[in-house]
Amino acid sequence: MNAVKGLYNRADEWAKGLSRASYAAFLGLSAGTGVLAVNLLLGAEFALIQALTMALVMFSLECVFGLHQTTEE
């Protein structure tokens, strides 16, 4: 369990170190990949379109609002 927690903490620190645009791209890519994987497993129609839409929405929202990034620096 400590190995999993350590891996999570390293990934969290890495993500917090990214700029707003880089983090938004990472978030959009991971969301789109997740949606694509689930849609392909379920055999949904328009899986690629749904994944691209989710990636674009997540990227856009994070770029505009930047809820992950703190103002402390």
Phi and psi in degrees as a GROMACS rama.xvg file:
@    title "Ramachandran Plot"
@    xaxis  label "Phi"
@    yaxis  label "Psi"
@TYPE xy
-65.0393  -33.0583  ASN-2
-65.6876  -40.514  ALA-3
-66.852  -43.338  VAL-4
-64.6595  -39.937  LYS-5
-63.6361  -41.397  GLY-6
-63.7861  -42.545  LEU-7
-61.7906  -45.4001  TYR-8
-63.4328  -39.1186  ASN-9
-65.9201  -43.2038  ARG-10
-65.1333  -37.7502  ALA-11
-65.9403  -44.1237  ASP-12
-64.2282  -39.2804  GLU-13
-62.3932  -46.0465  TRP-14
-65.5407  -37.4137  ALA-15
-67.829  -23.1888  LYS-16
-81.8794  -9.34189  GLY-17
-77.1631  153.002  LEU-18
-71.4454  169.601  SER-19
-59.9075  -45.238  ARG-20
-67.7942  -40.3669  ALA-21
-65.7842  -42.0735  SER-22
-66.0087  -39.6154  TYR-23
-62.9839  -40.6157  ALA-24
-65.5516  -42.4452  ALA-25
-62.0849  -44.0665  PHE-26
-64.2919  -44.3529  LEU-27
-63.9909  -41.6381  GLY-28
-64.9035  -44.3009  LEU-29
-68.5252  -38.4115  SER-30
-66.4346  -44.6278  ALA-31
-63.286  -40.1127  GLY-32
-64.0382  -42.3731  THR-33
-63.8722  -44.6689  GLY-34
-64.0716  -41.5927  VAL-35
-63.2402  -43.9072  LEU-36
-62.1949  -45.5824  ALA-37
-65.7826  -43.1752  VAL-38
-64.3815  -37.2539  ASN-39
-69.0886  -37.4094  LEU-40
-65.749  -36.3071  LEU-41
-86.5561  -9.37004  LEU-42
71.6778  32.7528  GLY-43
-72.6506  152.217  ALA-44
-78.9016  152.36  GLU-45
57.5929  39.201  PHE-46
-60.7028  -42.5132  ALA-47
-67.8061  -40.3502  LEU-48
-64.6244  -42.9034  ILE-49
-63.7912  -41.0696  GLN-50
-66.0735  -43.7451  ALA-51
-64.2848  -38.7277  LEU-52
-63.6698  -44.9457  THR-53
-63.2477  -42.3376  MET-54
-61.9052  -43.8818  ALA-55
-65.8555  -42.0435  LEU-56
-64.1547  -46.8014  VAL-57
-64.6158  -41.3622  MET-58
-60.5854  -47.2004  PHE-59
-64.0612  -46.4206  SER-60
-63.038  -40.8146  LEU-61
-69.763  -36.538  GLU-62
-65.0626  -40.4763  CYS-63
-75.8769  -50.4066  VAL-64
-96.4056  -31.326  PHE-65
53.7809  49.8089  GLY-66
-68.3244  -24.5291  LEU-67
-73.8651  -37.9018  HIS-68
-77.1119  137.003  GLN-69
-92.8099  161.514  THR-70
-88.0839  -5.81185  THR-71
-80.1743  124.986  GLU-72
